Amino acid sequence: WGTSPQDTAPVTGFVPDPKVDSNGDAAREAGMTRSLEYMGLTAKEKIDEIAIETVFVGSCTNGRLEDMRAVAAIASGNKVADGVRAMVVPGSGLVKLLAEFEGIDKVIEEAGFEW
């Protein structure tokens, strides 16, 4: 729901309410409010009713070789939905080389992800 790895909620959950879920921390409330505005979301919105436009896996968080393998396992035999942009970015040049050596890039690209 947000712009940082800690801004998560289960797919069966709801977008948090900054006034309630910031636990009285004014800075956290302001940050949550900015994130929701940036993402175009409303507090208490059901997560599973939010249309997915972009999927990003990688960089530093979720960019390890194990993460690339997990994405490939999920992507194998599947396709990115029409209208969704999906990107996978290894966390380092070494991870990229190792993933490509294993053929992970091909599996991911065949599923419609950008590598």
Secondary structure, DSSP 8 states (H G I E B T S, - for coil): --SSTT----TTSB---HHHHTTT-HHHHHHHHHHHHHHT--TT-BGGGS---EEEEESSTT-SHHHHHHHHHHHTT----TT-EEEEE-SSHHHHHHHHHTTHHHHHHHTT-B-
